[in-house]
Amino acid sequence: IKLDDSGLKLKGDIEATDSLTIDVTGDLSLDPSGNDIRFKVNGVEYGKFKDDSDDFAIFSSIQDKDILFKGNDGGSTIEALKLDMSDSGWAHFNSGIAVGNASSTSTFSGGVQIHNSSAGYSVISGDGNGGVYSANGDVQFYTNNSVYAINFYSANKGTKRIAISDDGNVAFGDFTPSATPPADYRSIEI
């Protein structure tokens, strides 16, 4: 231990036989030249903070152990988010996900799956007026509004190719679904 005008300097370990409190009137700064701030229990490292090429990295050091985000919700401890390290960091959110910028675009390298494990079905829905529903092996396209049809478009929603109205009429091409086909209709054989 060395105390000079620049402050207190320590070399080696600090060992306390009971709890240790560091209480400062200002900010507390941790400035390791080795880039790592390590957390251990009985000498075993379970996590660390790291300067990773100027990125702030949070590590779960024990193999396949997750990173948990917990908090106090109305007096009860909840697990808000779990990052599953045994499954390539798969994120498990306890509740919903809110995206602040409605005009933003999300890109997924793989497929997108939304699954309700308790109800046993999957739903992908845009504005709540319709979507894709899957249950018991069936895949269903649906609309919640009788005014609108289920439409199938070409690339980038350029041209409507198939339209199915709420009453079950089907139109191919640019026609409107109707029980009476137009004179220049396109037929399909089933």
Disulfide bonds with the S-S distance in Angstrom:
none
